[in-house]
Amino acid sequence: MKKEQENKKQSWVTVEWDYEWSGTNRAWWDKNYGKENWRLIWQLPNKESLDFDQLFALFVDSYAKYFEDNPVDALFLTNHFSYVYAYDFIYEKKEAFDPHALYDKQGKADQFYHAAINLSLVNTLGLEFKGSHPAGRGETKFWFPSQIPIERQDIIHPAIYPTLEDFYKKAQKLQIKK
């Protein structure tokens, strides 16, 4: 909360954007802009922006809507698996529900959609994972962000960003402190 208040007081300017940099160039940004002097945001068509936690909430809402509309998919995941993970195996179930566990880690691709799946199924829809082993990338390929429509079409037009992945990649901007 304190960091969010500080960010709102400060002036930020968009300097560049290249999605391919987001997971791997944090050290370069730290060196060139200063560790606390840059941030990633996702810009809405109306020029407002989302920080990571707001983006993650959008992912959870979108997955919840998808699974609400596709209950067979939701039940398949919860009946057969103990939780979902993305690329890197997650040993602790609690980390599989933590959007920050594999986000913003130097040298790793950002991974958080699995936490959105887990939280949407358990916290939003009230389901329980009953399986004995987690579902990895191979078992969850039908639920990648590239397959999930954005829930908040009141603020994000589907013609511009039809899926979560489209929004994540195309709306992402690097900002530095002025």
Secondary structure, DSSP 8 states (H G I E B T S, - for coil): -HHHHHHHHS-EEEEE--GGGTTT-HHHHHHHH-TTSEEEEEE-TTS-EE-HHHHHHHHHHHHHHHHHH-HHHHHHHHHH-S-B--SS---SHHHHT-TTTBSS-TTS--B-HHHHHHHIIIIIT------SS-B-TTTTGGGSGGGSB-S-TTTS-TTT--BHHHHHHHSEEEEEE-
